[in-house]
Amino acid sequence: MKIALPAKVKLPREVLIGIGILLLVALLIFAGWSLYKEMDRTARITSLNDAIAGSQEVLLPLNADISALLTSLPDRPSPGECDAYMLGLRALSDRGVVLTAVHRAEVAGVDAPLSVAGAQGAYLDALDHLNRAFALWGAAADAYFRDDYDGAQASIDRADGEWQAYLQAIGDYRRIAAGG
């Protein structure tokens, strides 16, 4: 049995041009789709970074205000100083609860790509802790004005725990965002 190689097949020039055009179109579609996906990913990361930066811009001064207030009460305050302190705590707490909830919704609303989802989750965790801390400081002020001083102290102690958890979560966010 003799195997013969097929004779040289000659394709018409129009067919070769058509195949070339199809390959070029496929290449352009692939390149366009890849470019679109990269631009979309970059836009989503930018959107997340903008939401977090906006959140920090608003919350950092509020955090400084609450820190300053928490360390401002003297060792033996007068009843008037206590009342003013708790009114200030209540006002900052109300602002903090609303602002953390708003910023949490904004950051959570970003459809972040998987490459930054860990950072987004860590920042949302931090906002959750901060929101609970503000709510507990508000509860402490409410308890104080009901003359429930033990309840006020218990709420402050729990708020301090949430504040520490917030600081830890912010540290986690910064570590993850830095790529470590």
C-alpha positions as CSV (number, residue, x, y, z in Angstrom):
1,M,0.0,0.0,0.0
2,K,1.3,3.2,-1.1
3,I,0.4,6.4,0.7
4,A,0.3,9.4,-1.5
5,L,0.4,12.9,-0.3
6,P,-2.5,15.0,-1.5
7,A,-1.8,17.4,-4.3
8,K,-1.2,21.0,-3.3
9,V,-4.6,22.6,-2.6
10,K,-5.0,26.0,-4.1
11,L,-7.4,28.3,-2.3
12,P,-8.9,31.2,-4.2
13,R,-7.5,34.6,-3.3
14,E,-10.9,35.8,-2.1
15,V,-11.1,32.9,0.5
16,L,-7.7,33.8,1.8
17,I,-8.7,37.5,2.1
18,G,-11.9,36.5,3.9
19,I,-10.0,34.3,6.4
20,G,-7.6,37.2,7.0
21,I,-10.4,39.6,7.6
22,L,-12.2,37.2,10.0
23,L,-8.9,36.7,12.0
24,L,-8.4,40.5,12.1
25,V,-12.0,41.1,13.3
26,A,-11.6,38.4,16.0
27,L,-8.4,39.9,17.1
28,L,-10.0,43.4,17.3
29,I,-13.0,42.1,19.2
30,F,-10.7,40.3,21.7
31,A,-8.5,43.4,22.1
32,G,-11.5,45.7,22.5
33,W,-13.1,43.4,25.1
34,S,-9.8,43.1,27.1
35,L,-9.4,46.9,27.0
36,Y,-13.1,47.4,28.1
37,K,-12.7,44.9,31.0
38,E,-9.5,46.6,32.2
39,M,-11.0,50.0,32.0
40,D,-14.1,48.8,33.9
41,R,-11.9,47.2,36.6
42,T,-9.9,50.4,36.9
43,A,-13.0,52.5,37.1
44,R,-14.5,50.3,39.9
45,I,-11.3,50.4,41.9
46,T,-11.2,54.2,41.5
47,S,-14.8,54.4,42.6
48,L,-14.0,52.3,45.7
49,N,-11.0,54.4,46.5
50,D,-13.0,57.6,46.1
51,A,-15.8,56.3,48.4
52,I,-13.2,55.3,51.1
53,A,-11.3,58.6,50.8
54,G,-14.6,60.6,51.1
55,S,-15.5,58.5,54.1
56,Q,-12.2,59.1,55.8
57,E,-12.3,62.8,55.0
58,V,-15.6,63.1,56.9
59,L,-15.0,60.6,59.7
60,L,-11.4,61.4,60.7
61,P,-12.3,64.9,62.1
62,L,-15.3,63.4,63.9
63,N,-13.1,60.7,65.3
64,A,-10.7,63.4,66.5
65,D,-13.7,65.3,68.1
66,I,-14.9,62.2,70.0
67,S,-11.3,61.4,71.1
68,A,-10.9,64.9,72.4
69,L,-14.2,64.8,74.2
70,L,-13.5,61.5,75.8
71,T,-10.3,62.8,77.3
72,S,-11.6,66.2,78.3
73,L,-13.5,65.3,81.5
74,P,-11.5,66.2,84.6
75,D,-11.1,63.7,87.4
76,R,-13.7,65.4,89.7
77,P,-16.2,67.1,87.4
78,S,-19.0,69.2,88.6
79,P,-22.6,68.1,87.8
80,G,-22.7,70.9,85.2
81,E,-19.5,69.6,83.6
82,C,-20.9,66.1,83.5
83,D,-24.1,67.3,81.9
84,A,-22.3,69.3,79.3
85,Y,-20.0,66.4,78.7
86,M,-22.9,64.0,78.1
87,L,-24.7,66.4,75.9
88,G,-21.6,66.7,73.8
89,L,-21.2,63.0,73.7
90,R,-24.9,62.6,72.7
91,A,-24.5,65.1,69.9
92,L,-21.3,63.5,68.5
93,S,-22.8,60.1,68.8
94,D,-25.9,61.1,66.8
95,R,-23.7,62.5,64.1
96,G,-21.4,59.5,64.2
97,V,-24.2,56.9,63.8
98,V,-25.7,58.7,60.8
99,L,-22.4,59.4,59.1
100,T,-21.0,55.9,59.5
101,A,-24.2,54.4,58.2
102,V,-24.2,56.7,55.2
103,H,-20.6,56.0,54.4
104,R,-21.0,52.3,55.0
105,A,-23.8,52.2,52.4
106,E,-21.7,54.2,49.9
107,V,-18.7,51.9,50.3
108,A,-20.8,48.8,50.3
109,G,-22.6,50.0,47.1
110,V,-19.4,49.9,45.1
111,D,-19.1,46.8,42.9
112,A,-15.5,46.3,43.6
113,P,-13.5,43.7,41.7
114,L,-12.2,40.7,43.5
115,S,-8.7,42.1,43.6
116,V,-9.8,44.8,46.2
117,A,-12.8,43.0,47.8
118,G,-10.7,42.1,50.9
119,A,-9.8,45.8,51.4
120,Q,-13.4,46.8,50.9
121,G,-14.6,44.2,53.4
122,A,-12.0,45.3,56.0
123,Y,-13.1,48.9,55.7
124,L,-16.8,47.9,56.0
125,D,-15.9,45.9,59.1
126,A,-14.2,49.0,60.6
127,L,-17.2,51.2,59.8
128,D,-19.5,48.6,61.6
129,H,-17.3,48.8,64.7
130,L,-17.3,52.6,64.6
131,N,-21.0,52.7,64.2
132,R,-21.5,50.5,67.2
133,A,-19.1,52.6,69.2
134,F,-21.1,55.7,68.4
135,A,-24.4,54.0,69.2
136,L,-23.0,52.8,72.5
137,W,-21.7,56.3,73.4
138,G,-25.2,57.6,72.7
139,A,-26.7,54.9,74.9
140,A,-24.3,55.9,77.6
141,A,-25.5,59.5,77.4
142,D,-29.1,58.3,77.5
143,A,-28.5,56.2,80.5
144,Y,-26.7,59.1,82.3
145,F,-29.7,61.4,81.8
146,R,-32.0,58.6,83.2
147,D,-29.7,58.6,86.3
148,D,-28.5,55.1,85.4
149,Y,-24.9,55.7,86.0
150,D,-23.9,52.0,86.1
151,G,-25.6,51.5,82.7
152,A,-23.8,54.6,81.3
153,Q,-20.5,53.2,82.5
154,A,-21.2,49.8,81.0
155,S,-22.1,51.4,77.6
156,I,-18.9,53.4,77.7
157,D,-16.9,50.3,78.4
158,R,-18.5,48.5,75.5
159,A,-18.0,51.5,73.3
160,D,-14.4,51.5,74.2
161,G,-14.2,47.8,73.1
162,E,-15.8,48.7,69.8
163,W,-13.4,51.6,69.3
164,Q,-10.5,49.3,69.8
165,A,-12.0,46.8,67.3
166,Y,-12.4,49.7,64.9
167,L,-8.8,50.7,65.2
168,Q,-7.8,47.0,64.6
169,A,-10.1,46.8,61.6
170,I,-8.6,50.1,60.2
171,G,-5.2,48.6,60.6
172,D,-6.3,45.5,58.8
173,Y,-7.8,47.6,56.0
174,R,-4.5,49.6,55.6
175,R,-2.4,46.4,55.5
176,I,-4.7,44.7,52.9
177,A,-4.9,47.9,50.8
178,A,-1.1,48.2,50.8
179,G,-0.9,44.6,49.5
180,G,0.4,42.9,52.6
